[in-house]
Amino acid sequence: MPHSAEATGPTPFFLNVIFHGPFIFAMYSNRIEVLVPDIKEHIVGAGTFKSERPCLPDIYSLIGIKTDQSAMVNLDPKHFVLDANKTKFQIASESYYRFILQPLPYRIIPLGLLTLTSLLVLTGNDARSITNPPVFGSAHSFTYKIEVNKDEPQLENMQWTPVVRSGDNVNSINLHIFAESPYLLDLLHPNRDFTSLVAYLAGLSLDAQRPFPQVTSFVPNPDATQYGITKEEQGGLRFILDASPLVPPRICDAPSILVTNAT
């Protein structure tokens, strides 16, 4: 464990694995597998905020977490959640990139909250099987409780040196993972992203509204500060917090899907 800002006393200490971009988060009984499609305009990188490095297509596993994590009772409603028990589909056994988070985290926190011009975001025969929140996260933090001299978080297959940040009465290590485009894009880009994403859920009849509804509001999640996540860290690759209008690539507005009861 690095000691650049070692936690002392009762100060809470968290590891936040923060994903920016469209992903499938498949929740199994003992782990989460994060599926990343091959989207030509996107680049994938990981690391400490503003020091991320590109990573090649591979399987990357979170290791070194030994502290017991309390079971999550309820998921925050600001996610698009697909219950695998409610409809029939097959989760792809392979993906372009795959990140494996084990054990299950203490919390899953939606970040960079978006409001769109339309409340109806998803279409298709299986759209009714997915929660459709009026406000949803454009990024997602998988947050772990950690302890000094016990946990040594690392991302296997990736050279990353954890950096401890202290502030707001909390210590944290934040690992950012981006799968976004750094370039200006057309208005159908979110739809292409979502089509590539849903391809990993074979047999699911699901699409996004065309063209994708425009973003009317971006609000950092204020609850994230208690876990050591700053407002600036909730944006996209080239996000400017006060920028207007909000257009790609400042945020990635194609929604991610969180699959529960995966088997």
SEFI-64354 format. One line per field, with one value per residue (C-alpha): x, y, z; residue in one letter. Coordinates in nm, 2 decimals. Layout:
N
px = [X|...] $
py = [Y|...] $
pz = [Z|...] $
res = [A|...] $
END
This chain:
263
px = [0.00|0.15|0.20|0.19|-0.11|-0.15|-0.49|-0.48|-0.74|-1.11|-1.07|-1.26|-1.05|-1.19|-1.09|-1.30|-1.28|-1.45|-1.57|-1.64|-1.82|-2.07|-2.03|-2.21|-2.17|-2.26|-2.31|-2.24|-2.26|-1.89|-1.77|-1.86|-1.74|-1.72|-1.76|-1.62|-1.72|-1.49|-1.60|-1.37|-1.38|-1.31|-0.98|-0.95|-0.72|-0.68|-0.49|-0.49|-0.69|-0.52|-0.23|-0.42|-0.24|-0.38|-0.43|-0.45|-0.75|-0.71|-0.86|-0.78|-0.85|-0.87|-0.66|-0.53|-0.86|-0.87|-1.11|-1.46|-1.72|-2.07|-2.33|-2.51|-2.88|-3.02|-2.88|-2.91|-3.21|-3.00|-2.88|-3.03|-3.07|-3.16|-3.26|-3.14|-3.44|-3.69|-3.61|-3.40|-3.06|-2.70|-2.41|-2.11|-1.83|-1.58|-1.55|-1.30|-1.19|-1.30|-1.24|-1.31|-1.38|-1.36|-1.49|-1.82|-1.79|-1.92|-2.13|-2.20|-2.23|-2.37|-2.16|-2.20|-2.58|-2.76|-3.11|-3.23|-3.49|-3.69|-3.78|-3.81|-3.45|-3.47|-3.69|-3.75|-3.95|-3.73|-3.72|-3.99|-3.75|-3.50|-3.54|-3.57|-3.45|-3.53|-3.18|-2.89|-2.51|-2.28|-2.00|-2.00|-1.79|-1.74|-1.64|-1.45|-1.36|-0.99|-0.74|-0.38|-0.13|-0.40|-0.52|-0.29|-0.51|-0.37|-0.51|-0.35|-0.20|-0.17|0.12|-0.05|0.08|-0.20|-0.20|-0.37|-0.57|-0.67|-0.94|-1.29|-1.23|-1.17|-0.88|-0.92|-0.75|-0.92|-0.86|-1.02|-1.11|-1.21|-1.37|-1.47|-1.39|-1.16|-1.30|-1.61|-1.88|-2.21|-2.55|-2.59|-2.27|-2.45|-2.68|-2.38|-2.22|-2.54|-2.58|-2.23|-2.30|-2.62|-2.45|-2.29|-2.64|-2.74|-3.12|-3.21|-3.44|-3.32|-3.22|-3.18|-3.40|-3.29|-3.15|-3.05|-3.22|-3.02|-2.86|-3.03|-2.84|-2.52|-2.49|-2.20|-2.33|-2.27|-2.28|-1.96|-1.74|-1.78|-1.60|-1.32|-1.44|-1.42|-1.66|-1.40|-1.35|-1.71|-1.68|-1.57|-1.24|-1.26|-1.53|-1.54|-1.76|-1.92|-1.93|-2.26|-2.41|-2.32|-2.22|-2.00|-1.73|-1.74|-1.97|-2.05|-2.43|-2.48|-2.61|-2.44|-2.64|-2.61|-2.71|-2.82|-2.85|-2.61|-2.53] $
py = [0.00|0.34|0.59|0.93|1.02|0.73|0.71|0.74|0.69|0.66|0.84|0.62|0.48|0.38|0.25|0.38|0.21|0.46|0.37|0.64|0.54|0.27|-0.07|-0.39|-0.45|-0.81|-0.88|-1.24|-1.38|-1.32|-1.07|-0.81|-0.85|-0.53|-0.58|-0.33|-0.34|-0.26|0.09|0.23|0.59|0.50|0.47|0.27|0.38|0.34|0.49|0.77|1.08|1.28|1.03|0.75|0.53|0.35|-0.02|-0.29|-0.53|-0.79|-0.91|-0.69|-0.81|-0.61|-0.78|-0.72|-0.64|-0.84|-0.63|-0.78|-0.57|-0.53|-0.68|-0.42|-0.42|-0.20|-0.05|0.33|0.39|0.61|0.30|0.12|-0.22|-0.54|-0.83|-1.15|-1.34|-1.13|-1.21|-1.44|-1.35|-1.48|-1.28|-1.30|-1.52|-1.30|-0.93|-0.68|-0.57|-0.72|-0.59|-0.83|-0.68|-0.92|-0.93|-0.74|-0.38|-0.20|0.04|0.12|0.50|0.67|0.98|1.27|1.26|1.33|1.45|1.42|1.58|1.26|1.03|0.74|0.63|0.27|0.09|-0.27|-0.57|-0.60|-0.23|-0.29|-0.53|-0.26|0.02|0.36|0.63|1.00|1.09|0.85|0.83|0.89|0.74|0.47|0.41|0.06|0.16|-0.06|-0.02|-0.07|-0.07|0.04|-0.24|-0.49|-0.41|-0.36|-0.28|-0.34|-0.39|-0.70|-0.67|-0.29|-0.09|0.14|0.29|0.37|0.73|0.81|1.13|1.29|1.55|1.61|1.38|1.08|0.90|0.74|0.57|0.64|0.42|0.57|0.35|0.53|0.39|0.71|0.91|1.21|1.36|1.56|1.31|1.31|1.29|0.92|0.82|0.73|0.50|0.32|0.28|0.13|-0.11|-0.24|-0.27|-0.47|-0.71|-0.87|-0.96|-1.21|-1.25|-0.92|-0.70|-0.36|-0.03|0.34|0.62|0.76|1.02|0.99|1.25|1.56|1.62|1.91|1.89|1.75|1.74|1.59|1.35|1.53|1.20|1.09|1.34|1.13|0.85|1.07|1.14|1.50|1.68|1.71|1.33|1.27|1.40|1.25|1.25|1.62|1.73|2.10|2.13|2.46|2.39|2.45|2.30|1.95|1.76|1.45|1.40|1.61|1.34|0.99|0.98|0.63|0.45|0.16|-0.14|-0.31|-0.68|-0.83|-1.20|-1.29|-1.66] $
pz = [0.00|-0.09|0.20|0.02|0.24|0.48|0.66|1.04|1.31|1.21|0.88|0.62|0.33|-0.01|-0.34|-0.62|-0.96|-1.19|-1.54|-1.80|-2.12|-2.23|-2.05|-1.96|-1.59|-1.53|-1.16|-1.06|-0.71|-0.63|-0.89|-1.16|-1.52|-1.72|-2.09|-2.34|-2.71|-3.00|-3.10|-3.36|-3.24|-2.88|-2.69|-2.37|-2.09|-1.72|-1.43|-1.18|-1.29|-1.56|-1.57|-1.74|-2.00|-2.30|-2.25|-2.52|-2.56|-2.29|-1.96|-1.66|-1.31|-0.99|-0.72|-0.37|-0.20|0.13|0.35|0.38|0.19|0.33|0.09|-0.12|-0.01|-0.29|-0.61|-0.66|-0.89|-1.12|-1.32|-1.62|-1.45|-1.64|-1.42|-1.59|-1.43|-1.62|-1.98|-2.19|-2.32|-2.32|-2.19|-2.42|-2.29|-2.46|-2.52|-2.68|-2.33|-2.00|-1.65|-1.36|-1.02|-0.74|-0.47|-0.51|-0.41|-0.10|-0.32|-0.69|-0.72|-1.03|-1.12|-1.36|-1.35|-1.68|-1.76|-2.12|-2.33|-2.33|-2.04|-2.29|-2.36|-2.46|-2.72|-2.82|-2.69|-2.38|-2.29|-2.03|-1.85|-1.78|-1.53|-1.71|-1.46|-1.54|-1.43|-1.47|-1.43|-1.72|-1.52|-1.24|-0.94|-0.79|-0.44|-0.19|0.17|0.22|0.51|0.53|0.55|0.46|0.11|-0.19|-0.49|-0.83|-1.18|-1.31|-1.66|-1.62|-1.49|-1.24|-0.92|-0.67|-0.54|-0.21|-0.19|0.14|0.17|0.30|0.59|0.37|0.21|-0.13|-0.42|-0.75|-1.05|-1.37|-1.67|-1.99|-2.30|-2.50|-2.80|-2.77|-3.09|-3.19|-3.31|-3.49|-3.31|-3.39|-3.22|-2.89|-3.09|-3.25|-2.91|-2.76|-3.06|-3.01|-2.64|-2.67|-2.91|-2.60|-2.47|-2.74|-2.78|-2.62|-2.82|-2.71|-2.88|-2.80|-2.92|-3.26|-3.26|-2.90|-2.68|-2.61|-2.27|-2.08|-1.75|-1.61|-1.23|-1.03|-0.77|-0.43|-0.24|-0.41|-0.21|0.10|-0.08|-0.21|-0.56|-0.67|-0.90|-1.17|-1.17|-1.27|-1.62|-1.95|-2.14|-2.24|-2.00|-1.90|-1.59|-1.68|-2.06|-2.24|-2.44|-2.33|-2.64|-2.72|-2.63|-2.32|-2.18|-2.29|-2.30|-2.44|-2.12|-1.96|-1.85|-1.51|-1.53|-1.20|-1.13|-1.40|-1.45] $
res = [M|P|H|S|A|E|A|T|G|P|T|P|F|F|L|N|V|I|F|H|G|P|F|I|F|A|M|Y|S|N|R|I|E|V|L|V|P|D|I|K|E|H|I|V|G|A|G|T|F|K|S|E|R|P|C|L|P|D|I|Y|S|L|I|G|I|K|T|D|Q|S|A|M|V|N|L|D|P|K|H|F|V|L|D|A|N|K|T|K|F|Q|I|A|S|E|S|Y|Y|R|F|I|L|Q|P|L|P|Y|R|I|I|P|L|G|L|L|T|L|T|S|L|L|V|L|T|G|N|D|A|R|S|I|T|N|P|P|V|F|G|S|A|H|S|F|T|Y|K|I|E|V|N|K|D|E|P|Q|L|E|N|M|Q|W|T|P|V|V|R|S|G|D|N|V|N|S|I|N|L|H|I|F|A|E|S|P|Y|L|L|D|L|L|H|P|N|R|D|F|T|S|L|V|A|Y|L|A|G|L|S|L|D|A|Q|R|P|F|P|Q|V|T|S|F|V|P|N|P|D|A|T|Q|Y|G|I|T|K|E|E|Q|G|G|L|R|F|I|L|D|A|S|P|L|V|P|P|R|I|C|D|A|P|S|I|L|V|T|N|A|T] $
END
